[in-house]
């Protein structure tokens, strides 16, 4: 699994407005329905109302490549421009052998 954390940074509430439009337009749900998408969720850091974090997980690089080639990417890019968002990214590959279960309280 590959997880990409995207931080959308804006001003005057634009990052939140972007997320609202992604959800209301159906683009976010269409991405969630794509082959290989495992997670597509937005969060807002406490203390930073001008940043939105997207946690986006995919089964493998081929699924990400197919997503990047999809028509939704054009729509997504247009919305990022509309809301004048700037991004930073972190990318993680899951370690199948690591287990933190013993540290989790359930």
N, CA, C and O atoms as a GROMACS GRO file, in nm:
protein
  424
    1UNK      N    1   0.084  -0.118   0.000
    1UNK     CA    2   0.000   0.000   0.000
    1UNK      C    3   0.089   0.124   0.000
    1UNK      O    4   0.192   0.128   0.067
    2UNK      N    5   0.047   0.225  -0.076
    2UNK     CA    6   0.116   0.354  -0.080
    2UNK      C    7   0.020   0.459  -0.028
    2UNK      O    8  -0.094   0.469  -0.075
    3UNK      N    9   0.066   0.536   0.068
    3UNK     CA   10  -0.016   0.644   0.124
    3UNK      C   11   0.052   0.776   0.094
    3UNK      O   12   0.173   0.793   0.115
    4UNK      N   13  -0.028   0.870   0.045
    4UNK     CA   14   0.021   1.003   0.013
    4UNK      C   15  -0.054   1.102   0.102
    4UNK      O   16  -0.177   1.107   0.100
    5UNK      N   17   0.020   1.179   0.179
    5UNK     CA   18  -0.039   1.287   0.257
    5UNK      C   19  -0.018   1.416   0.181
    5UNK      O   20   0.096   1.458   0.159
    6UNK      N   21  -0.127   1.478   0.140
    6UNK     CA   22  -0.120   1.606   0.069
    6UNK      C   23  -0.172   1.715   0.161
    6UNK      O   24  -0.283   1.706   0.215
    7UNK      N   25  -0.092   1.819   0.178
    7UNK     CA   26  -0.133   1.934   0.257
    7UNK      C   27  -0.171   2.046   0.161
    7UNK      O   28  -0.086   2.098   0.089
    8UNK      N   29  -0.299   2.082   0.161
    8UNK     CA   30  -0.348   2.192   0.079
    8UNK      C   31  -0.347   2.317   0.166
    8UNK      O   32  -0.413   2.322   0.270
    9UNK      N   33  -0.273   2.418   0.124
    9UNK     CA   34  -0.261   2.542   0.201
    9UNK      C   35  -0.319   2.657   0.121
    9UNK      O   36  -0.290   2.674   0.002
   10UNK      N   37  -0.403   2.736   0.188
   10UNK     CA   38  -0.466   2.850   0.123
   10UNK      C   39  -0.479   2.966   0.218
   10UNK      O   40  -0.415   2.970   0.323
   11UNK      N   41  -0.563   3.060   0.181
   11UNK     CA   42  -0.594   3.175   0.266
   11UNK      C   43  -0.745   3.198   0.263
   11UNK      O   44  -0.815   3.152   0.173
   12UNK      N   45  -0.792   3.270   0.363
   12UNK     CA   46  -0.934   3.311   0.368
   12UNK      C   47  -1.032   3.195   0.355
   12UNK      O   48  -1.139   3.210   0.296
   13UNK      N   49  -0.996   3.079   0.411
   13UNK     CA   50  -1.086   2.964   0.408
   13UNK      C   51  -1.090   2.890   0.275
   13UNK      O   52  -1.177   2.804   0.256
   14UNK      N   53  -0.999   2.919   0.184
   14UNK     CA   54  -1.003   2.857   0.051
   14UNK      C   55  -0.978   2.707   0.054
   14UNK      O   56  -1.036   2.634  -0.026
   15UNK      N   57  -0.893   2.659   0.145
   15UNK     CA   58  -0.866   2.515   0.150
   15UNK      C   59  -0.994   2.440   0.189
   15UNK      O   60  -1.026   2.336   0.132
   16UNK      N   61  -1.066   2.493   0.285
   16UNK     CA   62  -1.192   2.431   0.328
   16UNK      C   63  -1.296   2.440   0.217
   16UNK      O   64  -1.372   2.346   0.196
   17UNK      N   65  -1.302   2.552   0.146
   17UNK     CA   66  -1.396   2.568   0.035
   17UNK      C   67  -1.365   2.468  -0.076
   17UNK      O   68  -1.457   2.413  -0.138
   18UNK      N   69  -1.237   2.444  -0.101
   18UNK     CA   70  -1.195   2.344  -0.199
   18UNK      C   71  -1.249   2.206  -0.162
   18UNK      O   72  -1.307   2.137  -0.246
   19UNK      N   73  -1.231   2.167  -0.036
   19UNK     CA   74  -1.280   2.037   0.009
   19UNK      C   75  -1.431   2.029  -0.005
   19UNK      O   76  -1.485   1.928  -0.052
   20UNK      N   77  -1.499   2.134   0.034
   20UNK     CA   78  -1.645   2.134   0.023
   20UNK      C   79  -1.689   2.113  -0.122
   20UNK      O   80  -1.784   2.039  -0.148
   21UNK      N   81  -1.619   2.177  -0.217
   21UNK     CA   82  -1.654   2.159  -0.357
   21UNK      C   83  -1.615   2.021  -0.409
   21UNK      O   84  -1.687   1.962  -0.490
   22UNK      N   85  -1.502   1.969  -0.363
   22UNK     CA   86  -1.463   1.832  -0.402
   22UNK      C   87  -1.571   1.733  -0.359
   22UNK      O   88  -1.605   1.642  -0.435
   23UNK      N   89  -1.623   1.750  -0.238
   23UNK     CA   90  -1.725   1.659  -0.187
   23UNK      C   91  -1.860   1.682  -0.255
   23UNK      O   92  -1.924   1.586  -0.298
   24UNK      N   93  -1.904   1.807  -0.265
   24UNK     CA   94  -2.036   1.834  -0.321
   24UNK      C   95  -2.045   1.807  -0.471
   24UNK      O   96  -2.153   1.776  -0.522
   25UNK      N   97  -1.935   1.819  -0.542
   25UNK     CA   98  -1.934   1.795  -0.686
   25UNK      C   99  -1.931   1.647  -0.722
   25UNK      O  100  -1.959   1.610  -0.836
   26UNK      N  101  -1.896   1.562  -0.626
   26UNK     CA  102  -1.886   1.419  -0.652
   26UNK      C  103  -1.748   1.374  -0.695
   26UNK      O  104  -1.726   1.255  -0.714
   27UNK      N  105  -1.653   1.468  -0.711
   27UNK     CA  106  -1.518   1.430  -0.753
   27UNK      C  107  -1.453   1.339  -0.648
   27UNK      O  108  -1.393   1.238  -0.683
   28UNK      N  109  -1.466   1.375  -0.522
   28UNK     CA  110  -1.405   1.294  -0.416
   28UNK      C  111  -1.462   1.152  -0.416
   28UNK      O  112  -1.386   1.056  -0.403
   29UNK      N  113  -1.593   1.139  -0.430
   29UNK     CA  114  -1.653   1.005  -0.433
   29UNK      C  115  -1.609   0.927  -0.556
   29UNK      O  116  -1.590   0.806  -0.548
   30UNK      N  117  -1.593   0.994  -0.668
   30UNK     CA  118  -1.546   0.927  -0.790
   30UNK      C  119  -1.404   0.874  -0.770
   30UNK      O  120  -1.371   0.765  -0.815
   31UNK      N  121  -1.320   0.952  -0.702
   31UNK     CA  122  -1.184   0.906  -0.673
   31UNK      C  123  -1.188   0.787  -0.578
   31UNK      O  124  -1.115   0.690  -0.597
   32UNK      N  125  -1.273   0.794  -0.478
   32UNK     CA  126  -1.286   0.682  -0.383
   32UNK      C  127  -1.328   0.553  -0.454
   32UNK      O  128  -1.294   0.443  -0.409
   33UNK      N  129  -1.403   0.566  -0.563
   33UNK     CA  130  -1.453   0.450  -0.636
   33UNK      C  131  -1.353   0.395  -0.737
   33UNK      O  132  -1.376   0.290  -0.797
   34UNK      N  133  -1.241   0.465  -0.757
   34UNK     CA  134  -1.143   0.420  -0.854
   34UNK      C  135  -1.078   0.289  -0.810
   34UNK      O  136  -1.059   0.264  -0.691
   35UNK      N  137  -1.044   0.207  -0.908
   35UNK     CA  138  -0.975   0.081  -0.884
   35UNK      C  139  -0.846   0.108  -0.806
   35UNK      O  140  -0.764   0.190  -0.847
   36UNK      N  141  -0.829   0.039  -0.694
   36UNK     CA  142  -0.706   0.050  -0.616
   36UNK      C  143  -0.707   0.158  -0.509
   36UNK      O  144  -0.612   0.166  -0.431
   37UNK      N  145  -0.811   0.242  -0.504
   37UNK     CA  146  -0.815   0.343  -0.399
   37UNK      C  147  -0.860   0.278  -0.270
   37UNK      O  148  -0.964   0.212  -0.266
   38UNK      N  149  -0.784   0.296  -0.164
   38UNK     CA  150  -0.814   0.236  -0.035
   38UNK      C  151  -0.862   0.339   0.067
   38UNK      O  152  -0.932   0.304   0.162
   39UNK      N  153  -0.823   0.464   0.047
   39UNK     CA  154  -0.862   0.569   0.142
   39UNK      C  155  -0.847   0.704   0.074
   39UNK      O  156  -0.750   0.730   0.003
   40UNK      N  157  -0.945   0.790   0.096
   40UNK     CA  158  -0.942   0.927   0.045
   40UNK      C  159  -1.021   1.011   0.144
   40UNK      O  160  -1.143   1.025   0.132
   41UNK      N  161  -0.951   1.067   0.243
   41UNK     CA  162  -1.017   1.141   0.351
   41UNK      C  163  -0.946   1.272   0.378
   41UNK      O  164  -0.824   1.280   0.376
   42UNK      N  165  -1.026   1.373   0.406
   42UNK     CA  166  -0.974   1.506   0.438
   42UNK      C  167  -0.980   1.529   0.589
   42UNK      O  168  -1.072   1.484   0.657
   43UNK      N  169  -0.879   1.601   0.639
   43UNK     CA  170  -0.871   1.639   0.780
   43UNK      C  171  -0.821   1.782   0.789
   43UNK      O  172  -0.757   1.832   0.697
   44UNK      N  173  -0.851   1.847   0.901
   44UNK     CA  174  -0.800   1.982   0.924
   44UNK      C  175  -0.717   1.981   1.052
   44UNK      O  176  -0.767   1.945   1.158
   45UNK      N  177  -0.589   2.021   1.041
   45UNK     CA  178  -0.505   2.025   1.161
   45UNK      C  179  -0.559   2.124   1.265
   45UNK      O  180  -0.603   2.234   1.231
   46UNK      N  181  -0.554   2.084   1.389
   46UNK     CA  182  -0.594   2.174   1.497
   46UNK      C  183  -0.496   2.291   1.498
   46UNK      O  184  -0.375   2.271   1.492
   47UNK      N  185  -0.547   2.408   1.505
   47UNK     CA  186  -0.463   2.527   1.512
   47UNK      C  187  -0.417   2.580   1.378
   47UNK      O  188  -0.343   2.678   1.373
   48UNK      N  189  -0.460   2.519   1.267
   48UNK     CA  190  -0.423   2.570   1.134
   48UNK      C  191  -0.545   2.565   1.042
   48UNK      O  192  -0.558   2.473   0.962
   49UNK      N  193  -0.633   2.663   1.053
   49UNK     CA  194  -0.756   2.662   0.974
   49UNK      C  195  -0.734   2.686   0.824
   49UNK      O  196  -0.828   2.672   0.746
   50UNK      N  197  -0.614   2.720   0.784
   50UNK     CA  198  -0.587   2.745   0.642
   50UNK      C  199  -0.522   2.626   0.572
   50UNK      O  200  -0.480   2.637   0.457
   51UNK      N  201  -0.513   2.512   0.641
   51UNK     CA  202  -0.455   2.391   0.582
   51UNK      C  203  -0.554   2.277   0.593
   51UNK      O  204  -0.621   2.260   0.694
   52UNK      N  205  -0.561   2.199   0.486
   52UNK     CA  206  -0.637   2.075   0.485
   52UNK      C  207  -0.540   1.963   0.451
   52UNK      O  208  -0.459   1.975   0.360
   53UNK      N  209  -0.549   1.853   0.525
   53UNK     CA  210  -0.469   1.734   0.499
   53UNK      C  211  -0.556   1.632   0.428
   53UNK      O  212  -0.665   1.598   0.475
   54UNK      N  213  -0.508   1.582   0.316
   54UNK     CA  214  -0.572   1.470   0.247
   54UNK      C  215  -0.486   1.347   0.269
   54UNK      O  216  -0.367   1.347   0.237
   55UNK      N  217  -0.546   1.242   0.324
   55UNK     CA  218  -0.478   1.113   0.334
   55UNK      C  219  -0.537   1.026   0.223
   55UNK      O  220  -0.656   0.994   0.221
   56UNK      N  221  -0.450   0.988   0.131
   56UNK     CA  222  -0.488   0.922   0.006
   56UNK      C  223  -0.406   0.793  -0.005
   56UNK      O  224  -0.285   0.799  -0.024
   57UNK      N  225  -0.472   0.677   0.006
   57UNK     CA  226  -0.400   0.549   0.001
   57UNK      C  227  -0.444   0.467  -0.120
   57UNK      O  228  -0.561   0.464  -0.157
   58UNK      N  229  -0.344   0.401  -0.179
   58UNK     CA  230  -0.366   0.322  -0.300
   58UNK      C  231  -0.302   0.185  -0.284
   58UNK      O  232  -0.207   0.169  -0.208
   59UNK      N  233  -0.354   0.088  -0.357
   59UNK     CA  234  -0.302  -0.048  -0.347
   59UNK      C  235  -0.160  -0.059  -0.400
   59UNK      O  236  -0.080  -0.137  -0.347
   60UNK      N  237  -0.127   0.019  -0.504
   60UNK     CA  238   0.007   0.011  -0.562
   60UNK      C  239   0.030   0.131  -0.655
   60UNK      O  240  -0.058   0.213  -0.676
   61UNK      N  241   0.151   0.139  -0.710
   61UNK     CA  242   0.186   0.251  -0.797
   61UNK      C  243   0.103   0.251  -0.925
   61UNK      O  244   0.071   0.358  -0.977
   62UNK      N  245   0.068   0.135  -0.978
   62UNK     CA  246  -0.013   0.128  -1.099
   62UNK      C  247  -0.148   0.196  -1.078
   62UNK      O  248  -0.198   0.264  -1.168
   63UNK      N  249  -0.208   0.179  -0.960
   63UNK     CA  250  -0.336   0.244  -0.930
   63UNK      C  251  -0.320   0.396  -0.923
   63UNK      O  252  -0.407   0.470  -0.969
   64UNK      N  253  -0.209   0.442  -0.866
   64UNK     CA  254  -0.183   0.587  -0.860
   64UNK      C  255  -0.163   0.641  -1.001
   64UNK      O  256  -0.215   0.748  -1.035
   65UNK      N  257  -0.088   0.568  -1.083
   65UNK     CA  258  -0.064   0.613  -1.220
   65UNK      C  259  -0.194   0.623  -1.299
   65UNK      O  260  -0.214   0.718  -1.374
   66UNK      N  261  -0.283   0.525  -1.282
   66UNK     CA  262  -0.413   0.528  -1.349
   66UNK      C  263  -0.495   0.648  -1.300
   66UNK      O  264  -0.562   0.714  -1.380
   67UNK      N  265  -0.490   0.674  -1.172
   67UNK     CA  266  -0.561   0.791  -1.116
   67UNK      C  267  -0.507   0.920  -1.176
   67UNK      O  268  -0.584   1.008  -1.214
   68UNK      N  269  -0.375   0.932  -1.183
   68UNK     CA  270  -0.314   1.053  -1.238
   68UNK      C  271  -0.348   1.072  -1.386
   68UNK      O  272  -0.346   1.185  -1.435
   69UNK      N  273  -0.378   0.964  -1.456
   69UNK     CA  274  -0.414   0.972  -1.598
   69UNK      C  275  -0.564   0.992  -1.621
   69UNK      O  276  -0.608   1.006  -1.735
   70UNK      N  277  -0.641   0.992  -1.513
   70UNK     CA  278  -0.787   1.000  -1.526
   70UNK      C  279  -0.834   1.143  -1.552
   70UNK      O  280  -0.763   1.239  -1.520
   71UNK      N  281  -0.952   1.158  -1.610
   71UNK     CA  282  -1.008   1.292  -1.635
   71UNK      C  283  -1.030   1.373  -1.507
   71UNK      O  284  -1.035   1.496  -1.511
   72UNK      N  285  -1.044   1.305  -1.394
   72UNK     CA  286  -1.066   1.377  -1.268
   72UNK      C  287  -0.948   1.464  -1.230
   72UNK      O  288  -0.964   1.565  -1.161
   73UNK      N  289  -0.829   1.427  -1.274
   73UNK     CA  290  -0.711   1.506  -1.240
   73UNK      C  291  -0.720   1.648  -1.298
   73UNK      O  292  -0.674   1.743  -1.236
   74UNK      N  293  -0.778   1.661  -1.417
   74UNK     CA  294  -0.797   1.794  -1.476
   74UNK      C  295  -0.895   1.875  -1.391
   74UNK      O  296  -0.870   1.992  -1.363
   75UNK      N  297  -1.004   1.813  -1.351
   75UNK     CA  298  -1.102   1.881  -1.265
   75UNK      C  299  -1.038   1.922  -1.133
   75UNK      O  300  -1.058   2.033  -1.084
   76UNK      N  301  -0.961   1.831  -1.076
   76UNK     CA  302  -0.895   1.858  -0.948
   76UNK      C  303  -0.798   1.975  -0.963
   76UNK      O  304  -0.795   2.063  -0.878
   77UNK      N  305  -0.718   1.976  -1.068
   77UNK     CA  306  -0.622   2.084  -1.092
   77UNK      C  307  -0.694   2.218  -1.110
   77UNK      O  308  -0.648   2.321  -1.062
   78UNK      N  309  -0.806   2.215  -1.179
   78UNK     CA  310  -0.883   2.339  -1.198
   78UNK      C  311  -0.935   2.393  -1.065
   78UNK      O  312  -0.934   2.514  -1.043
   79UNK      N  313  -0.979   2.304  -0.977
   79UNK     CA  314  -1.026   2.348  -0.846
   79UNK      C  315  -0.912   2.402  -0.760
   79UNK      O  316  -0.929   2.500  -0.689
   80UNK      N  317  -0.796   2.337  -0.767
   80UNK     CA  318  -0.680   2.388  -0.693
   80UNK      C  319  -0.646   2.529  -0.739
   80UNK      O  320  -0.614   2.616  -0.658
   81UNK      N  321  -0.652   2.551  -0.870
   81UNK     CA  322  -0.625   2.686  -0.924
   81UNK      C  323  -0.733   2.784  -0.880
   81UNK      O  324  -0.703   2.897  -0.840
   82UNK      N  325  -0.857   2.742  -0.888
   82UNK     CA  326  -0.969   2.828  -0.850
   82UNK      C  327  -0.954   2.881  -0.708
   82UNK      O  328  -0.982   2.998  -0.680
   83UNK      N  329  -0.908   2.794  -0.618
   83UNK     CA  330  -0.893   2.832  -0.477
   83UNK      C  331  -0.751   2.874  -0.441
   83UNK      O  332  -0.720   2.895  -0.323
   84UNK      N  333  -0.664   2.885  -0.540
   84UNK     CA  334  -0.525   2.930  -0.522
   84UNK      C  335  -0.456   2.853  -0.410
   84UNK      O  336  -0.400   2.913  -0.317
   85UNK      N  337  -0.460   2.721  -0.419
   85UNK     CA  338  -0.401   2.636  -0.317
   85UNK      C  339  -0.258   2.598  -0.354
   85UNK      O  340  -0.225   2.581  -0.471
   86UNK      N  341  -0.176   2.586  -0.252
   86UNK     CA  342  -0.038   2.540  -0.267
   86UNK      C  343  -0.027   2.412  -0.187
   86UNK      O  344  -0.094   2.395  -0.085
   87UNK      N  345   0.060   2.322  -0.233
   87UNK     CA  346   0.063   2.189  -0.174
   87UNK      C  347   0.203   2.146  -0.133
   87UNK      O  348   0.303   2.186  -0.193
   88UNK      N  349   0.206   2.065  -0.030
   88UNK     CA  350   0.326   1.988   0.004
   88UNK      C  351   0.281   1.843   0.016
   88UNK      O  352   0.163   1.816   0.039
   89UNK      N  353   0.375   1.752   0.000
   89UNK     CA  354   0.338   1.611  -0.004
   89UNK      C  355   0.437   1.526   0.076
   89UNK      O  356   0.556   1.555   0.083
   90UNK      N  357   0.383   1.423   0.137
   90UNK     CA  358   0.462   1.318   0.203
   90UNK      C  359   0.413   1.186   0.146
   90UNK      O  360   0.293   1.168   0.125
   91UNK      N  361   0.504   1.095   0.121
   91UNK     CA  362   0.468   0.967   0.060
   91UNK      C  363   0.523   0.854   0.147
   91UNK      O  364   0.639   0.857   0.189
   92UNK      N  365   0.438   0.754   0.174
   92UNK     CA  366   0.476   0.643   0.260
   92UNK      C  367   0.440   0.510   0.194
   92UNK      O  368   0.334   0.497   0.133
   93UNK      N  369   0.528   0.414   0.206
   93UNK     CA  370   0.502   0.279   0.160
   93UNK      C  371   0.487   0.192   0.284
   93UNK      O  372   0.574   0.194   0.372
   94UNK      N  373   0.380   0.117   0.291
   94UNK     CA  374   0.352   0.036   0.410
   94UNK      C  375   0.454  -0.075   0.426
   94UNK      O  376   0.500  -0.136   0.329
   95UNK      N  377   0.488  -0.100   0.549
   95UNK     CA  378   0.577  -0.209   0.585
   95UNK      C  379   0.488  -0.325   0.629
   95UNK      O  380   0.430  -0.322   0.737
   96UNK      N  381   0.478  -0.427   0.545
   96UNK     CA  382   0.389  -0.539   0.572
   96UNK      C  383   0.428  -0.617   0.696
   96UNK      O  384   0.345  -0.687   0.755
   97UNK      N  385   0.553  -0.606   0.737
   97UNK     CA  386   0.602  -0.689   0.846
   97UNK      C  387   0.600  -0.618   0.981
   97UNK      O  388   0.618  -0.682   1.085
   98UNK      N  389   0.578  -0.489   0.981
   98UNK     CA  390   0.574  -0.416   1.107
   98UNK      C  391   0.438  -0.436   1.172
   98UNK      O  392   0.335  -0.434   1.105
   99UNK      N  393   0.438  -0.456   1.301
   99UNK     CA  394   0.313  -0.471   1.372
   99UNK      C  395   0.318  -0.389   1.500
   99UNK      O  396   0.400  -0.412   1.588
  100UNK      N  397   0.229  -0.294   1.507
  100UNK     CA  398   0.219  -0.210   1.625
  100UNK      C  399   0.100  -0.252   1.712
  100UNK      O  400   0.063  -0.180   1.805
  101UNK      N  401   0.042  -0.366   1.682
  101UNK     CA  402  -0.077  -0.412   1.753
  101UNK      C  403  -0.060  -0.412   1.904
  101UNK      O  404  -0.152  -0.375   1.976
  102UNK      N  405   0.057  -0.451   1.951
  102UNK     CA  406   0.077  -0.462   2.095
  102UNK      C  407   0.076  -0.325   2.164
  102UNK      O  408   0.065  -0.316   2.286
  103UNK      N  409   0.086  -0.219   2.086
  103UNK     CA  410   0.086  -0.083   2.144
  103UNK      C  411  -0.052  -0.016   2.136
  103UNK      O  412  -0.072   0.092   2.190
  104UNK      N  413  -0.145  -0.080   2.070
  104UNK     CA  414  -0.276  -0.020   2.050
  104UNK      C  415  -0.373  -0.058   2.161
  104UNK      O  416  -0.379  -0.174   2.202
  105UNK      N  417  -0.446   0.040   2.207
  105UNK     CA  418  -0.551   0.015   2.306
  105UNK      C  419  -0.682   0.010   2.230
  105UNK      O  420  -0.719   0.106   2.163
  106UNK      N  421  -0.750  -0.101   2.242
  106UNK     CA  422  -0.877  -0.119   2.168
  106UNK      C  423  -0.994  -0.124   2.260
  106UNK      O  424  -1.108  -0.138   2.216
   0.00000   0.00000   0.00000
